[in-house]
């Protein structure tokens, strides 16, 4: 019966149907399929509509499609009849569309990001987003697909694409709670980099450590961080050393070892001082060192480093970075007995970034505001904020567990 239905489809619909058997993710839209087949997006949209009407694909919110499971074996058989050269070319364009679009989105979401990986050659033209919000929304839909894309590219030996995609996914994932996908892609990037670009393999191992830490896998995170710092002991690249030690410090702090965190963060700071023209990286390190001092009960030292970080980011016109520093700064001000000053810092930070920032950063500010309101005796604000946070974070992703638990505890 499937064969009869398929035989009555247009040529474009038949091409799309067979290509879906090679798509690496759980679902897709018209754009990557159009890129793979070198067709117009409206033509592929019409083909997907035809396939949906014929009950050969399922349609999901956001104009997303997937092969109906009952016909997948048939689509695979058809795909296997395709000439190997054609199939390989289309598959490469499909993968390249996702990788190139992810790379293009980084410039909107993390414009100050330093790139370690070399550019991979792409056969497909990326989709270019109009602004940061569109780029974030695209990643929100595609984060699982990108994980499968990295796995598929690794399986086909396309190490340059895997490394480039892993770097892009790091920057795209940071404002989100999709840390399971992030950890998997960083692991793939590390494996690929060991084969193709061993000098930067530590980048992906360190970032995998950070993702595991956000998933509360502290033993795995510390092991990965130790691998990364060991790998950079003899590096001549201060930026690489700073990254590995900085993320190791972040991991140690989350695991409840602030003394070890402080050791690694000061090693990172020594390396960072050799990096020219990177005020953002320098300020981030001061923020993390301040957090380590606060965890060790050294409130005055914490305030000094956190204020230094906040001032540097403000001078650099980096409102999001300054807002992120306002969270531990508020905690330090509370520890110093100044909850009113803490609330003022948080209010200013919220005003600077508005309501359009990524959910993870807004949640951090709202949690800090809820804690501060509690110390000021305003439990109504605490209750309102935590109720909203619990609703927002319940399905935000596996990396939201720590923030969700903090909201419940408040």
C-alpha positions as CSV (number, residue, x, y, z in Angstrom):
1,X,0.0,0.0,0.0
2,X,2.9,2.4,0.8
3,X,4.4,1.8,-2.6
4,X,1.1,2.6,-4.3
5,X,0.7,5.8,-2.4
6,X,4.4,6.7,-3.1
7,X,4.0,6.1,-6.8
8,X,1.3,8.8,-7.1
9,X,3.5,11.5,-5.5
10,X,5.2,14.3,-7.4
11,X,8.9,13.9,-8.2
12,X,9.8,16.5,-5.6
13,X,7.7,14.7,-2.9
14,X,9.4,11.4,-3.8
15,X,12.8,13.0,-3.4
16,X,11.9,14.6,0.0
17,X,10.4,11.3,1.2
18,X,13.5,9.3,0.4
19,X,15.8,12.0,1.9
20,X,14.0,12.0,5.2
21,X,15.4,8.5,5.7
22,X,18.9,10.1,5.9
23,X,17.9,13.0,8.1
24,X,19.9,12.5,11.4
25,X,17.5,14.2,13.8
26,X,14.0,13.4,15.2
27,X,12.3,15.9,13.0
28,X,13.0,18.7,10.5
29,X,11.7,21.7,8.6
30,X,11.7,22.5,4.9
31,X,14.8,24.6,4.9
32,X,17.5,21.9,5.5
33,X,15.8,19.5,3.0
34,X,15.7,22.3,0.4
35,X,19.4,22.9,0.9
36,X,20.2,19.2,0.6
37,X,18.2,18.8,-2.6
38,X,19.1,22.2,-4.1
39,X,15.4,23.1,-4.4
40,X,13.4,26.1,-3.3
41,X,12.0,26.1,0.2
42,X,8.4,26.7,-1.0
43,X,8.7,23.6,-3.3
44,X,9.8,21.4,-0.4
45,X,7.1,22.8,1.8
46,X,4.5,21.8,-0.8
47,X,6.1,18.4,-1.0
48,X,5.9,17.9,2.8
49,X,2.3,19.0,2.8
50,X,1.6,16.4,0.1
51,X,3.4,13.7,2.1
52,X,1.5,14.7,5.2
53,X,-1.8,14.4,3.3
54,X,-0.7,10.9,2.1
55,X,0.0,10.0,5.8
56,X,3.7,9.3,5.0
57,X,5.0,12.0,7.4
58,X,3.8,13.3,10.7
59,X,3.4,17.0,11.2
60,X,4.3,18.7,14.5
61,X,4.1,22.3,15.9
62,X,6.4,24.8,14.3
63,X,5.9,23.3,10.8
64,X,8.2,20.3,11.7
65,X,7.9,17.0,10.0
66,X,9.1,13.4,10.6
67,X,8.7,10.2,8.7
68,X,5.8,8.1,9.9
69,X,7.4,5.1,11.7
70,X,5.4,2.6,9.7
71,X,6.9,3.8,6.4
72,X,10.5,4.3,7.5
73,X,11.7,0.9,6.3
74,X,10.2,1.6,2.9
75,X,11.9,5.1,2.7
76,X,15.2,3.5,3.7
77,X,14.9,0.9,0.9
78,X,14.2,3.6,-1.6
79,X,17.1,5.7,-0.3
80,X,19.5,2.8,-0.6
81,X,18.7,2.6,-4.3
82,X,20.0,6.1,-4.9
83,X,23.4,6.4,-6.6
84,X,26.1,6.6,-3.9
85,X,27.5,9.8,-5.3
86,X,24.1,11.6,-5.2
87,X,23.3,10.3,-1.8
88,X,26.6,11.4,-0.4
89,X,26.3,14.8,-1.9
90,X,22.8,15.4,-0.6
91,X,23.8,14.1,2.9
92,X,26.8,16.4,3.0
93,X,24.6,19.4,2.1
94,X,22.1,18.4,4.7
95,X,24.7,18.3,7.5
96,X,26.4,21.4,6.2
97,X,23.2,23.4,6.3
98,X,22.8,22.7,10.1
99,X,26.5,23.3,10.8
100,X,26.8,26.5,8.8
101,X,23.5,27.9,10.3
102,X,24.7,27.1,13.8
103,X,28.0,28.9,13.2
104,X,26.2,31.9,11.7
105,X,23.9,32.1,14.8
106,X,26.9,32.4,17.1
107,X,27.7,35.9,15.9
108,X,24.3,37.0,17.1
109,X,24.1,35.2,20.4
110,X,27.8,35.5,21.5
111,X,29.4,38.2,19.4
112,X,32.4,38.5,21.6
113,X,33.2,34.7,21.5
114,X,36.7,33.7,20.6
115,X,36.9,30.9,18.0
116,X,39.4,28.1,18.5
117,X,38.3,25.8,15.7
118,X,39.2,26.4,12.0
119,X,36.4,27.0,9.6
120,X,35.1,23.9,7.8
121,X,34.3,23.9,4.1
122,X,30.5,24.0,3.6
123,X,28.5,23.1,0.5
124,X,25.2,24.6,1.7
125,X,24.3,28.2,2.3
126,X,23.2,28.8,5.9
127,X,19.9,30.3,7.0
128,X,20.7,33.8,8.4
129,X,18.7,35.0,11.4
130,X,17.6,38.6,11.6
131,X,18.5,39.0,15.3
132,X,19.5,37.3,18.5
133,X,16.0,36.3,19.5
134,X,15.5,34.5,16.2
135,X,18.8,32.7,16.6
136,X,17.9,31.6,20.1
137,X,14.5,30.4,18.9
138,X,16.1,28.4,16.1
139,X,18.4,26.7,18.5
140,X,15.5,26.0,20.9
141,X,13.9,24.0,18.1
142,X,17.0,22.4,16.7
143,X,19.2,21.5,19.8
144,X,18.3,17.8,19.6
145,X,18.7,17.7,15.9
146,X,22.2,19.3,16.2
147,X,23.2,16.6,18.6
148,X,22.2,13.9,16.1
149,X,23.9,15.9,13.3
150,X,27.2,15.9,15.3
151,X,26.9,12.1,15.8
152,X,26.1,11.5,12.1
153,X,29.0,13.7,11.0
154,X,31.4,11.9,13.4
155,X,30.2,8.5,12.0
156,X,31.0,9.7,8.5
157,X,34.4,10.9,9.5
158,X,33.7,14.6,8.9
159,X,35.9,15.7,11.9
160,X,36.2,19.4,10.8
161,X,32.4,19.7,10.7
162,X,32.1,18.0,14.1
163,X,34.7,20.3,15.7
164,X,33.2,23.4,14.2
165,X,29.7,22.4,15.2
166,X,30.8,21.5,18.8
167,X,32.2,25.0,19.2
168,X,29.0,26.6,17.9
169,X,26.8,24.5,20.1
170,X,28.7,25.6,23.2
171,X,27.9,29.2,22.6
172,X,24.3,28.5,21.5
173,X,23.6,26.3,24.5
174,X,25.0,28.6,27.2
175,X,21.9,30.7,27.6
176,X,19.7,27.5,27.8
177,X,19.3,24.5,30.0
178,X,19.9,21.9,27.2
179,X,23.0,20.6,28.8
180,X,22.5,16.9,28.0
181,X,22.8,17.8,24.3
182,X,25.6,20.1,25.0
183,X,27.6,17.5,26.9
184,X,27.1,14.9,24.1
185,X,28.2,17.4,21.3
186,X,31.3,18.5,23.3
187,X,32.2,14.8,23.8
188,X,31.9,14.3,20.0
189,X,34.0,17.5,19.4
190,X,36.7,16.3,21.8
191,X,36.9,12.9,20.1
192,X,37.0,14.5,16.6
193,X,39.6,17.2,17.7
194,X,41.9,14.5,19.1
195,X,42.1,13.1,15.6
196,X,42.1,16.2,13.5
197,X,43.1,19.2,15.7
198,X,44.8,17.8,18.8
199,X,46.1,21.3,19.9
200,X,42.5,22.4,20.7
201,X,41.1,19.1,22.0
202,X,41.2,20.4,25.5
203,X,38.7,23.1,24.6
204,X,36.0,20.6,24.1
205,X,37.0,18.4,27.1
206,X,36.8,21.5,29.4
207,X,33.4,22.5,27.9
208,X,32.2,18.9,28.3
209,X,33.2,19.2,32.0
210,X,31.1,22.4,32.4
211,X,28.1,20.7,30.8
212,X,28.4,17.7,33.0
213,X,28.7,20.0,36.1
214,X,25.4,21.7,35.1
215,X,23.8,18.2,34.9
216,X,25.0,17.6,38.5
217,X,27.4,14.9,37.3
218,X,30.2,16.3,39.5
219,X,32.5,13.2,39.4
220,X,32.4,13.1,35.6
221,X,32.8,16.8,35.4
222,X,35.9,16.9,37.7
223,X,37.4,14.0,35.7
224,X,36.9,15.8,32.4
225,X,38.2,19.0,33.9
226,X,41.3,17.3,35.1
227,X,41.9,15.9,31.7
228,X,41.6,19.3,30.1
229,X,44.0,21.0,32.5
230,X,46.5,18.2,32.1
231,X,46.3,18.7,28.4
232,X,47.2,22.4,28.5
233,X,50.2,22.2,30.9
234,X,52.6,22.7,28.0
235,X,50.5,24.8,25.7
236,X,51.9,28.1,24.3
237,X,48.4,29.4,23.9
238,X,47.4,31.5,27.0
239,X,43.8,31.7,25.9
240,X,43.5,27.9,25.8
241,X,45.1,27.6,29.2
242,X,42.8,30.3,30.6
243,X,39.8,28.5,29.3
244,X,40.7,25.1,30.7
245,X,41.6,26.3,34.2
246,X,38.7,28.7,34.3
247,X,36.1,26.0,33.5
248,X,37.9,23.6,35.9
249,X,37.5,26.2,38.6
250,X,33.8,26.6,37.8
251,X,33.4,22.8,38.0
252,X,35.3,22.6,41.3
253,X,33.1,25.4,42.8
254,X,29.9,23.6,41.7
255,X,31.2,20.4,43.2
256,X,31.7,22.0,46.6
257,X,35.5,22.5,46.5
258,X,36.0,26.2,46.6
259,X,39.6,25.9,47.7
260,X,40.5,23.9,44.6
261,X,38.4,26.2,42.5
262,X,40.4,29.2,43.7
263,X,43.6,27.5,42.9
264,X,42.5,26.7,39.3
265,X,40.9,30.2,38.8
266,X,44.1,32.0,39.8
267,X,46.0,29.8,37.4
268,X,43.5,30.8,34.7
269,X,44.0,34.5,35.7
270,X,47.8,34.2,35.2
271,X,47.2,32.8,31.7
272,X,44.5,35.4,31.0
273,X,46.8,38.3,31.8
274,X,48.9,37.2,28.7
275,X,45.9,37.5,26.5
276,X,45.6,40.9,24.7
277,X,42.4,42.9,24.3
278,X,40.0,40.5,26.1
279,X,38.4,42.6,28.9
280,X,35.3,40.2,28.9
281,X,37.4,37.1,29.6
282,X,39.3,39.0,32.3
283,X,36.1,40.1,34.0
284,X,34.5,36.7,33.9
285,X,37.5,35.3,35.7
286,X,37.2,38.0,38.4
287,X,33.6,37.0,38.8
288,X,34.4,33.3,39.3
289,X,37.3,34.1,41.7
290,X,34.8,36.3,43.7
291,X,32.4,33.4,43.8
292,X,35.2,31.1,45.1
293,X,36.1,33.7,47.8
294,X,32.4,34.0,48.8
295,X,32.1,30.2,49.2
296,X,35.2,30.3,51.4
297,X,33.7,32.9,53.6
298,X,36.1,35.7,52.5
299,X,33.4,38.3,51.9
300,X,35.7,41.3,51.5
301,X,37.8,39.5,48.9
302,X,34.7,38.4,47.1
303,X,33.3,41.9,47.0
304,X,36.6,43.3,45.6
305,X,36.7,40.8,42.8
306,X,33.0,41.0,42.0
307,X,33.0,44.8,41.9
308,X,36.1,44.6,39.7
309,X,34.3,42.3,37.3
310,X,31.1,44.4,37.3
311,X,33.0,47.6,36.6
312,X,35.0,46.0,33.7
313,X,31.9,44.7,32.1
314,X,30.1,47.9,32.5
315,X,33.0,49.8,30.9
316,X,33.1,47.3,28.1
317,X,29.3,47.9,27.5
318,X,28.5,44.3,28.1
319,X,25.1,44.6,29.9
320,X,24.4,40.9,30.0
321,X,27.8,40.1,31.5
322,X,27.4,42.9,34.1
323,X,23.9,41.5,34.9
324,X,25.3,38.0,35.4
325,X,27.9,39.4,37.8
326,X,25.2,41.2,39.7
327,X,23.9,37.8,41.0
328,X,27.0,36.7,43.0
329,X,27.6,40.4,43.9
330,X,24.2,40.5,45.5
331,X,24.9,37.3,47.4
332,X,28.2,38.9,48.6
333,X,26.4,42.1,49.7
334,X,23.9,40.0,51.6
335,X,26.7,38.2,53.3
336,X,28.2,41.6,54.2
337,X,24.9,42.6,55.8
338,X,23.7,44.9,52.9
339,X,20.5,43.3,51.5
340,X,19.2,46.7,50.4
341,X,22.3,47.3,48.3
342,X,21.9,43.8,46.9
343,X,18.4,44.5,45.8
344,X,19.4,47.7,44.1
345,X,22.1,45.9,42.1
346,X,19.7,43.3,40.9
347,X,17.0,45.8,40.0
348,X,19.5,47.8,37.9
349,X,20.7,44.6,36.2
350,X,17.1,43.6,35.3
351,X,16.5,47.0,33.9
352,X,19.6,46.8,31.8
353,X,18.9,43.5,30.1
354,X,15.1,43.8,30.0
355,X,12.7,40.9,29.6
356,X,14.1,39.6,26.3
357,X,17.2,37.9,27.6
358,X,17.5,34.2,27.6
359,X,15.5,32.3,30.2
360,X,18.6,30.9,32.0
361,X,20.0,34.4,32.7
362,X,16.6,35.8,33.7
363,X,16.1,32.8,36.0
364,X,19.4,33.5,37.8
365,X,18.5,37.1,38.3
366,X,15.0,36.2,39.6
367,X,16.4,33.6,42.0
368,X,18.8,36.1,43.4
369,X,16.0,38.7,43.7
370,X,13.8,36.1,45.5
371,X,16.7,35.3,48.0
372,X,17.3,39.0,48.6
373,X,13.6,39.7,49.1
374,X,13.6,36.9,51.7
375,X,16.4,38.6,53.6
376,X,14.6,41.9,53.4
377,X,11.5,40.2,54.9
378,X,9.3,40.6,51.8
379,X,8.1,37.0,51.4
380,X,5.4,38.0,49.0
381,X,8.0,38.9,46.4
382,X,9.8,35.7,47.1
383,X,6.7,33.6,46.7
384,X,5.7,35.3,43.5
385,X,9.1,34.9,41.9
386,X,9.6,31.3,42.9
387,X,6.1,30.3,41.8
388,X,6.9,31.8,38.4
389,X,10.3,30.2,38.3
390,X,8.9,26.7,39.1
391,X,6.5,27.0,36.2
392,X,9.2,28.2,33.8
393,X,11.9,25.7,34.8
394,X,9.9,22.5,35.1
395,X,10.3,21.7,31.4
396,X,13.2,24.0,30.6
397,X,15.7,21.1,30.2
398,X,17.8,18.8,32.3
399,X,20.3,21.5,33.2
400,X,17.6,23.4,35.0
401,X,17.5,21.0,38.0
402,X,19.8,23.1,40.3
403,X,17.8,26.3,39.7
404,X,14.5,24.5,40.0
405,X,15.5,22.9,43.3
406,X,16.7,26.3,44.6
407,X,13.3,27.8,43.7
408,X,11.5,25.0,45.5
409,X,13.7,25.5,48.6
410,X,12.9,29.2,48.7
